[in-house]
Amino acid sequence: MEQLQQQIVEQHLLATAQKVEDQLDNEMHQLQKLDEDDMESLRQQRLQQMKKAALKKQEWLRKGHGEYNEIASEKEFFAEMKGEERMICHFYRENWPCKVQLHTGTLCLLSKDTECSLSVQVMDKHLQILAKQHVETKFIKVHGSSHRKYARLAL
């Protein structure tokens, strides 16, 4: 009985390996059949993709992505938020409960600690690093008494 099961498993493995090998052979054959015009067409498509990605990155950088800035006013807060697909906002203030709120593409971090200035510095350090690594996302921070109004309106 065990030998029969082992033979069945071996047959299935062999059949799967054969299918994968056939697919790879087919892809290699198609690549070998490409002429110079086909290769040039592929190069042009890839070049257009790269140009589009570079333009998008330039637009993000122009809009302040890749940086971690503090927002001082409500008007500035909404101006920064407007039109952003992805945004992370760190709301901070002394003697404030620590929360993380997630809502439709916006992450709001609300910080408080007995040594709030230290925890805010640590959070700022990490968010600055993340802002540079994730240019596709806008990073800002907000301090002040109207923080709860911002948080409610942002979410």
PyMOL CGO cylinders between C-alpha atoms (Angstrom):
from pymol import cmd
from pymol.cgo import CYLINDER

trace = [
    CYLINDER, 0.00, 0.00, 0.00, 2.81, 2.45, 0.90, 0.3, 1, 1, 1, 1, 1, 1,
    CYLINDER, 2.81, 2.45, 0.90, 4.63, 1.64, -2.33, 0.3, 1, 1, 1, 1, 1, 1,
    CYLINDER, 4.63, 1.64, -2.33, 1.50, 2.43, -4.33, 0.3, 1, 1, 1, 1, 1, 1,
    CYLINDER, 1.50, 2.43, -4.33, 1.13, 5.79, -2.56, 0.3, 1, 1, 1, 1, 1, 1,
    CYLINDER, 1.13, 5.79, -2.56, 4.80, 6.57, -3.12, 0.3, 1, 1, 1, 1, 1, 1,
    CYLINDER, 4.80, 6.57, -3.12, 4.48, 5.73, -6.83, 0.3, 1, 1, 1, 1, 1, 1,
    CYLINDER, 4.48, 5.73, -6.83, 1.43, 7.99, -7.15, 0.3, 1, 1, 1, 1, 1, 1,
    CYLINDER, 1.43, 7.99, -7.15, 3.26, 10.86, -5.44, 0.3, 1, 1, 1, 1, 1, 1,
    CYLINDER, 3.26, 10.86, -5.44, 6.30, 10.34, -7.66, 0.3, 1, 1, 1, 1, 1, 1,
    CYLINDER, 6.30, 10.34, -7.66, 4.11, 10.34, -10.78, 0.3, 1, 1, 1, 1, 1, 1,
    CYLINDER, 4.11, 10.34, -10.78, 2.43, 13.59, -9.74, 0.3, 1, 1, 1, 1, 1, 1,
    CYLINDER, 2.43, 13.59, -9.74, 5.80, 15.20, -8.98, 0.3, 1, 1, 1, 1, 1, 1,
    CYLINDER, 5.80, 15.20, -8.98, 7.18, 14.06, -12.31, 0.3, 1, 1, 1, 1, 1, 1,
    CYLINDER, 7.18, 14.06, -12.31, 4.10, 15.35, -14.16, 0.3, 1, 1, 1, 1, 1, 1,
    CYLINDER, 4.10, 15.35, -14.16, 4.34, 18.73, -12.38, 0.3, 1, 1, 1, 1, 1, 1,
    CYLINDER, 4.34, 18.73, -12.38, 8.06, 19.02, -13.11, 0.3, 1, 1, 1, 1, 1, 1,
    CYLINDER, 8.06, 19.02, -13.11, 7.40, 18.19, -16.76, 0.3, 1, 1, 1, 1, 1, 1,
    CYLINDER, 7.40, 18.19, -16.76, 4.72, 20.91, -17.02, 0.3, 1, 1, 1, 1, 1, 1,
    CYLINDER, 4.72, 20.91, -17.02, 7.05, 23.51, -15.51, 0.3, 1, 1, 1, 1, 1, 1,
    CYLINDER, 7.05, 23.51, -15.51, 9.86, 22.47, -17.83, 0.3, 1, 1, 1, 1, 1, 1,
    CYLINDER, 9.86, 22.47, -17.83, 7.54, 22.65, -20.85, 0.3, 1, 1, 1, 1, 1, 1,
    CYLINDER, 7.54, 22.65, -20.85, 6.43, 26.17, -19.85, 0.3, 1, 1, 1, 1, 1, 1,
    CYLINDER, 6.43, 26.17, -19.85, 10.03, 27.31, -19.47, 0.3, 1, 1, 1, 1, 1, 1,
    CYLINDER, 10.03, 27.31, -19.47, 10.98, 25.76, -22.81, 0.3, 1, 1, 1, 1, 1, 1,
    CYLINDER, 10.98, 25.76, -22.81, 8.02, 27.53, -24.44, 0.3, 1, 1, 1, 1, 1, 1,
    CYLINDER, 8.02, 27.53, -24.44, 9.05, 30.89, -22.97, 0.3, 1, 1, 1, 1, 1, 1,
    CYLINDER, 9.05, 30.89, -22.97, 12.66, 30.40, -24.05, 0.3, 1, 1, 1, 1, 1, 1,
    CYLINDER, 12.66, 30.40, -24.05, 11.53, 29.46, -27.54, 0.3, 1, 1, 1, 1, 1, 1,
    CYLINDER, 11.53, 29.46, -27.54, 9.36, 32.60, -27.77, 0.3, 1, 1, 1, 1, 1, 1,
    CYLINDER, 9.36, 32.60, -27.77, 12.26, 34.77, -26.60, 0.3, 1, 1, 1, 1, 1, 1,
    CYLINDER, 12.26, 34.77, -26.60, 14.56, 33.19, -29.19, 0.3, 1, 1, 1, 1, 1, 1,
    CYLINDER, 14.56, 33.19, -29.19, 12.00, 33.90, -31.92, 0.3, 1, 1, 1, 1, 1, 1,
    CYLINDER, 12.00, 33.90, -31.92, 11.97, 37.63, -31.13, 0.3, 1, 1, 1, 1, 1, 1,
    CYLINDER, 11.97, 37.63, -31.13, 13.53, 39.67, -33.86, 0.3, 1, 1, 1, 1, 1, 1,
    CYLINDER, 13.53, 39.67, -33.86, 15.22, 43.05, -33.50, 0.3, 1, 1, 1, 1, 1, 1,
    CYLINDER, 15.22, 43.05, -33.50, 11.94, 44.97, -33.95, 0.3, 1, 1, 1, 1, 1, 1,
    CYLINDER, 11.94, 44.97, -33.95, 10.27, 42.99, -31.15, 0.3, 1, 1, 1, 1, 1, 1,
    CYLINDER, 10.27, 42.99, -31.15, 13.21, 43.63, -28.83, 0.3, 1, 1, 1, 1, 1, 1,
    CYLINDER, 13.21, 43.63, -28.83, 13.13, 47.34, -29.66, 0.3, 1, 1, 1, 1, 1, 1,
    CYLINDER, 13.13, 47.34, -29.66, 9.40, 47.43, -28.95, 0.3, 1, 1, 1, 1, 1, 1,
    CYLINDER, 9.40, 47.43, -28.95, 9.98, 45.79, -25.54, 0.3, 1, 1, 1, 1, 1, 1,
    CYLINDER, 9.98, 45.79, -25.54, 12.78, 48.28, -24.81, 0.3, 1, 1, 1, 1, 1, 1,
    CYLINDER, 12.78, 48.28, -24.81, 10.53, 51.22, -25.69, 0.3, 1, 1, 1, 1, 1, 1,
    CYLINDER, 10.53, 51.22, -25.69, 7.71, 49.90, -23.49, 0.3, 1, 1, 1, 1, 1, 1,
    CYLINDER, 7.71, 49.90, -23.49, 10.06, 49.49, -20.55, 0.3, 1, 1, 1, 1, 1, 1,
    CYLINDER, 10.06, 49.49, -20.55, 11.58, 52.92, -21.15, 0.3, 1, 1, 1, 1, 1, 1,
    CYLINDER, 11.58, 52.92, -21.15, 8.09, 54.49, -21.11, 0.3, 1, 1, 1, 1, 1, 1,
    CYLINDER, 8.09, 54.49, -21.11, 7.30, 52.68, -17.83, 0.3, 1, 1, 1, 1, 1, 1,
    CYLINDER, 7.30, 52.68, -17.83, 10.52, 53.96, -16.29, 0.3, 1, 1, 1, 1, 1, 1,
    CYLINDER, 10.52, 53.96, -16.29, 9.85, 57.54, -17.47, 0.3, 1, 1, 1, 1, 1, 1,
    CYLINDER, 9.85, 57.54, -17.47, 6.32, 57.42, -16.05, 0.3, 1, 1, 1, 1, 1, 1,
    CYLINDER, 6.32, 57.42, -16.05, 7.62, 56.15, -12.69, 0.3, 1, 1, 1, 1, 1, 1,
    CYLINDER, 7.62, 56.15, -12.69, 10.30, 58.88, -12.62, 0.3, 1, 1, 1, 1, 1, 1,
    CYLINDER, 10.30, 58.88, -12.62, 7.71, 61.59, -13.36, 0.3, 1, 1, 1, 1, 1, 1,
    CYLINDER, 7.71, 61.59, -13.36, 5.46, 60.29, -10.59, 0.3, 1, 1, 1, 1, 1, 1,
    CYLINDER, 5.46, 60.29, -10.59, 8.37, 60.29, -8.15, 0.3, 1, 1, 1, 1, 1, 1,
    CYLINDER, 8.37, 60.29, -8.15, 9.28, 63.86, -9.16, 0.3, 1, 1, 1, 1, 1, 1,
    CYLINDER, 9.28, 63.86, -9.16, 5.68, 64.94, -8.59, 0.3, 1, 1, 1, 1, 1, 1,
    CYLINDER, 5.68, 64.94, -8.59, 5.67, 63.34, -5.13, 0.3, 1, 1, 1, 1, 1, 1,
    CYLINDER, 5.67, 63.34, -5.13, 8.94, 65.06, -4.23, 0.3, 1, 1, 1, 1, 1, 1,
    CYLINDER, 8.94, 65.06, -4.23, 7.58, 68.39, -5.48, 0.3, 1, 1, 1, 1, 1, 1,
    CYLINDER, 7.58, 68.39, -5.48, 4.55, 67.92, -3.19, 0.3, 1, 1, 1, 1, 1, 1,
    CYLINDER, 4.55, 67.92, -3.19, 6.81, 67.36, -0.16, 0.3, 1, 1, 1, 1, 1, 1,
    CYLINDER, 6.81, 67.36, -0.16, 6.94, 63.58, -0.10, 0.3, 1, 1, 1, 1, 1, 1,
    CYLINDER, 6.94, 63.58, -0.10, 10.16, 62.10, 1.23, 0.3, 1, 1, 1, 1, 1, 1,
    CYLINDER, 10.16, 62.10, 1.23, 10.22, 64.67, 4.04, 0.3, 1, 1, 1, 1, 1, 1,
    CYLINDER, 10.22, 64.67, 4.04, 8.73, 64.71, 7.53, 0.3, 1, 1, 1, 1, 1, 1,
    CYLINDER, 8.73, 64.71, 7.53, 7.41, 68.19, 8.33, 0.3, 1, 1, 1, 1, 1, 1,
    CYLINDER, 7.41, 68.19, 8.33, 5.41, 69.74, 11.14, 0.3, 1, 1, 1, 1, 1, 1,
    CYLINDER, 5.41, 69.74, 11.14, 2.09, 71.36, 10.27, 0.3, 1, 1, 1, 1, 1, 1,
    CYLINDER, 2.09, 71.36, 10.27, 1.14, 74.42, 12.33, 0.3, 1, 1, 1, 1, 1, 1,
    CYLINDER, 1.14, 74.42, 12.33, -2.32, 75.51, 11.17, 0.3, 1, 1, 1, 1, 1, 1,
    CYLINDER, -2.32, 75.51, 11.17, -5.61, 73.88, 10.27, 0.3, 1, 1, 1, 1, 1, 1,
    CYLINDER, -5.61, 73.88, 10.27, -5.47, 75.47, 6.83, 0.3, 1, 1, 1, 1, 1, 1,
    CYLINDER, -5.47, 75.47, 6.83, -2.00, 74.06, 6.22, 0.3, 1, 1, 1, 1, 1, 1,
    CYLINDER, -2.00, 74.06, 6.22, -3.13, 70.65, 7.51, 0.3, 1, 1, 1, 1, 1, 1,
    CYLINDER, -3.13, 70.65, 7.51, -5.97, 70.41, 4.99, 0.3, 1, 1, 1, 1, 1, 1,
    CYLINDER, -5.97, 70.41, 4.99, -3.81, 71.79, 2.18, 0.3, 1, 1, 1, 1, 1, 1,
    CYLINDER, -3.81, 71.79, 2.18, -1.27, 69.02, 2.87, 0.3, 1, 1, 1, 1, 1, 1,
    CYLINDER, -1.27, 69.02, 2.87, -4.00, 66.38, 2.99, 0.3, 1, 1, 1, 1, 1, 1,
    CYLINDER, -4.00, 66.38, 2.99, -5.82, 67.46, -0.15, 0.3, 1, 1, 1, 1, 1, 1,
    CYLINDER, -5.82, 67.46, -0.15, -5.26, 65.13, -3.07, 0.3, 1, 1, 1, 1, 1, 1,
    CYLINDER, -5.26, 65.13, -3.07, -3.02, 62.72, -1.19, 0.3, 1, 1, 1, 1, 1, 1,
    CYLINDER, -3.02, 62.72, -1.19, -3.59, 59.05, -1.82, 0.3, 1, 1, 1, 1, 1, 1,
    CYLINDER, -3.59, 59.05, -1.82, -1.43, 57.99, 1.14, 0.3, 1, 1, 1, 1, 1, 1,
    CYLINDER, -1.43, 57.99, 1.14, -0.58, 60.04, 4.18, 0.3, 1, 1, 1, 1, 1, 1,
    CYLINDER, -0.58, 60.04, 4.18, 0.75, 59.38, 7.68, 0.3, 1, 1, 1, 1, 1, 1,
    CYLINDER, 0.75, 59.38, 7.68, 0.14, 62.05, 10.29, 0.3, 1, 1, 1, 1, 1, 1,
    CYLINDER, 0.14, 62.05, 10.29, 1.70, 61.93, 13.77, 0.3, 1, 1, 1, 1, 1, 1,
    CYLINDER, 1.70, 61.93, 13.77, -0.51, 63.84, 16.23, 0.3, 1, 1, 1, 1, 1, 1,
    CYLINDER, -0.51, 63.84, 16.23, 1.43, 64.52, 19.42, 0.3, 1, 1, 1, 1, 1, 1,
    CYLINDER, 1.43, 64.52, 19.42, 1.07, 66.44, 22.67, 0.3, 1, 1, 1, 1, 1, 1,
    CYLINDER, 1.07, 66.44, 22.67, 2.12, 66.10, 26.28, 0.3, 1, 1, 1, 1, 1, 1,
    CYLINDER, 2.12, 66.10, 26.28, -0.22, 64.18, 28.63, 0.3, 1, 1, 1, 1, 1, 1,
    CYLINDER, -0.22, 64.18, 28.63, -2.20, 62.61, 25.84, 0.3, 1, 1, 1, 1, 1, 1,
    CYLINDER, -2.20, 62.61, 25.84, -3.24, 58.94, 25.65, 0.3, 1, 1, 1, 1, 1, 1,
    CYLINDER, -3.24, 58.94, 25.65, -1.33, 56.88, 23.12, 0.3, 1, 1, 1, 1, 1, 1,
    CYLINDER, -1.33, 56.88, 23.12, -3.48, 55.52, 20.28, 0.3, 1, 1, 1, 1, 1, 1,
    CYLINDER, -3.48, 55.52, 20.28, -3.13, 54.31, 16.74, 0.3, 1, 1, 1, 1, 1, 1,
    CYLINDER, -3.13, 54.31, 16.74, -6.11, 54.93, 14.48, 0.3, 1, 1, 1, 1, 1, 1,
    CYLINDER, -6.11, 54.93, 14.48, -6.40, 53.51, 10.98, 0.3, 1, 1, 1, 1, 1, 1,
    CYLINDER, -6.40, 53.51, 10.98, -8.88, 54.82, 8.47, 0.3, 1, 1, 1, 1, 1, 1,
    CYLINDER, -8.88, 54.82, 8.47, -9.00, 54.66, 4.66, 0.3, 1, 1, 1, 1, 1, 1,
    CYLINDER, -9.00, 54.66, 4.66, -5.40, 55.16, 3.69, 0.3, 1, 1, 1, 1, 1, 1,
    CYLINDER, -5.40, 55.16, 3.69, -4.57, 57.55, 6.55, 0.3, 1, 1, 1, 1, 1, 1,
    CYLINDER, -4.57, 57.55, 6.55, -2.63, 56.40, 9.61, 0.3, 1, 1, 1, 1, 1, 1,
    CYLINDER, -2.63, 56.40, 9.61, -2.90, 58.67, 12.63, 0.3, 1, 1, 1, 1, 1, 1,
    CYLINDER, -2.90, 58.67, 12.63, -0.44, 58.15, 15.49, 0.3, 1, 1, 1, 1, 1, 1,
    CYLINDER, -0.44, 58.15, 15.49, -1.38, 59.81, 18.75, 0.3, 1, 1, 1, 1, 1, 1,
    CYLINDER, -1.38, 59.81, 18.75, 1.58, 59.88, 21.18, 0.3, 1, 1, 1, 1, 1, 1,
    CYLINDER, 1.58, 59.88, 21.18, 1.92, 60.39, 24.91, 0.3, 1, 1, 1, 1, 1, 1,
    CYLINDER, 1.92, 60.39, 24.91, 4.40, 59.17, 27.47, 0.3, 1, 1, 1, 1, 1, 1,
    CYLINDER, 4.40, 59.17, 27.47, 5.58, 60.29, 30.90, 0.3, 1, 1, 1, 1, 1, 1,
    CYLINDER, 5.58, 60.29, 30.90, 8.64, 61.44, 29.01, 0.3, 1, 1, 1, 1, 1, 1,
    CYLINDER, 8.64, 61.44, 29.01, 6.69, 62.67, 26.01, 0.3, 1, 1, 1, 1, 1, 1,
    CYLINDER, 6.69, 62.67, 26.01, 9.49, 64.67, 24.45, 0.3, 1, 1, 1, 1, 1, 1,
    CYLINDER, 9.49, 64.67, 24.45, 11.69, 61.57, 24.33, 0.3, 1, 1, 1, 1, 1, 1,
    CYLINDER, 11.69, 61.57, 24.33, 8.98, 59.36, 22.84, 0.3, 1, 1, 1, 1, 1, 1,
    CYLINDER, 8.98, 59.36, 22.84, 8.15, 62.05, 20.28, 0.3, 1, 1, 1, 1, 1, 1,
    CYLINDER, 8.15, 62.05, 20.28, 11.83, 62.29, 19.33, 0.3, 1, 1, 1, 1, 1, 1,
    CYLINDER, 11.83, 62.29, 19.33, 12.03, 58.54, 18.87, 0.3, 1, 1, 1, 1, 1, 1,
    CYLINDER, 12.03, 58.54, 18.87, 8.84, 58.53, 16.79, 0.3, 1, 1, 1, 1, 1, 1,
    CYLINDER, 8.84, 58.53, 16.79, 10.11, 61.48, 14.74, 0.3, 1, 1, 1, 1, 1, 1,
    CYLINDER, 10.11, 61.48, 14.74, 13.39, 59.70, 14.05, 0.3, 1, 1, 1, 1, 1, 1,
    CYLINDER, 13.39, 59.70, 14.05, 11.63, 56.61, 12.75, 0.3, 1, 1, 1, 1, 1, 1,
    CYLINDER, 11.63, 56.61, 12.75, 9.08, 58.55, 10.72, 0.3, 1, 1, 1, 1, 1, 1,
    CYLINDER, 9.08, 58.55, 10.72, 11.88, 60.60, 9.10, 0.3, 1, 1, 1, 1, 1, 1,
    CYLINDER, 11.88, 60.60, 9.10, 13.55, 57.36, 8.03, 0.3, 1, 1, 1, 1, 1, 1,
    CYLINDER, 13.55, 57.36, 8.03, 10.27, 55.95, 6.72, 0.3, 1, 1, 1, 1, 1, 1,
    CYLINDER, 10.27, 55.95, 6.72, 9.47, 59.17, 4.85, 0.3, 1, 1, 1, 1, 1, 1,
    CYLINDER, 9.47, 59.17, 4.85, 12.69, 58.87, 2.86, 0.3, 1, 1, 1, 1, 1, 1,
    CYLINDER, 12.69, 58.87, 2.86, 12.12, 55.18, 2.16, 0.3, 1, 1, 1, 1, 1, 1,
    CYLINDER, 12.12, 55.18, 2.16, 8.45, 55.54, 1.14, 0.3, 1, 1, 1, 1, 1, 1,
    CYLINDER, 8.45, 55.54, 1.14, 8.25, 58.53, -1.16, 0.3, 1, 1, 1, 1, 1, 1,
    CYLINDER, 8.25, 58.53, -1.16, 4.82, 57.36, -2.32, 0.3, 1, 1, 1, 1, 1, 1,
    CYLINDER, 4.82, 57.36, -2.32, 3.42, 58.34, 1.11, 0.3, 1, 1, 1, 1, 1, 1,
    CYLINDER, 3.42, 58.34, 1.11, 3.28, 61.82, 2.64, 0.3, 1, 1, 1, 1, 1, 1,
    CYLINDER, 3.28, 61.82, 2.64, 4.49, 62.11, 6.28, 0.3, 1, 1, 1, 1, 1, 1,
    CYLINDER, 4.49, 62.11, 6.28, 3.54, 65.02, 8.56, 0.3, 1, 1, 1, 1, 1, 1,
    CYLINDER, 3.54, 65.02, 8.56, 3.24, 65.76, 12.29, 0.3, 1, 1, 1, 1, 1, 1,
    CYLINDER, 3.24, 65.76, 12.29, 0.84, 68.03, 14.20, 0.3, 1, 1, 1, 1, 1, 1,
    CYLINDER, 0.84, 68.03, 14.20, 1.21, 69.52, 17.67, 0.3, 1, 1, 1, 1, 1, 1,
    CYLINDER, 1.21, 69.52, 17.67, -1.28, 71.73, 19.47, 0.3, 1, 1, 1, 1, 1, 1,
    CYLINDER, -1.28, 71.73, 19.47, -4.56, 72.04, 21.31, 0.3, 1, 1, 1, 1, 1, 1,
    CYLINDER, -4.56, 72.04, 21.31, -6.68, 71.60, 18.19, 0.3, 1, 1, 1, 1, 1, 1,
    CYLINDER, -6.68, 71.60, 18.19, -5.19, 68.17, 17.48, 0.3, 1, 1, 1, 1, 1, 1,
    CYLINDER, -5.19, 68.17, 17.48, -8.44, 66.31, 18.28, 0.3, 1, 1, 1, 1, 1, 1,
    CYLINDER, -8.44, 66.31, 18.28, -10.32, 68.42, 15.76, 0.3, 1, 1, 1, 1, 1, 1,
    CYLINDER, -10.32, 68.42, 15.76, -7.69, 67.57, 13.10, 0.3, 1, 1, 1, 1, 1, 1,
    CYLINDER, -7.69, 67.57, 13.10, -7.83, 63.88, 13.93, 0.3, 1, 1, 1, 1, 1, 1,
    CYLINDER, -7.83, 63.88, 13.93, -11.63, 63.73, 13.75, 0.3, 1, 1, 1, 1, 1, 1,
    CYLINDER, -11.63, 63.73, 13.75, -11.74, 65.67, 10.49, 0.3, 1, 1, 1, 1, 1, 1,
    CYLINDER, -11.74, 65.67, 10.49, -8.89, 63.66, 8.95, 0.3, 1, 1, 1, 1, 1, 1,
    CYLINDER, -8.89, 63.66, 8.95, -10.64, 60.38, 9.66, 0.3, 1, 1, 1, 1, 1, 1,
]
cmd.load_cgo(trace, "trace")
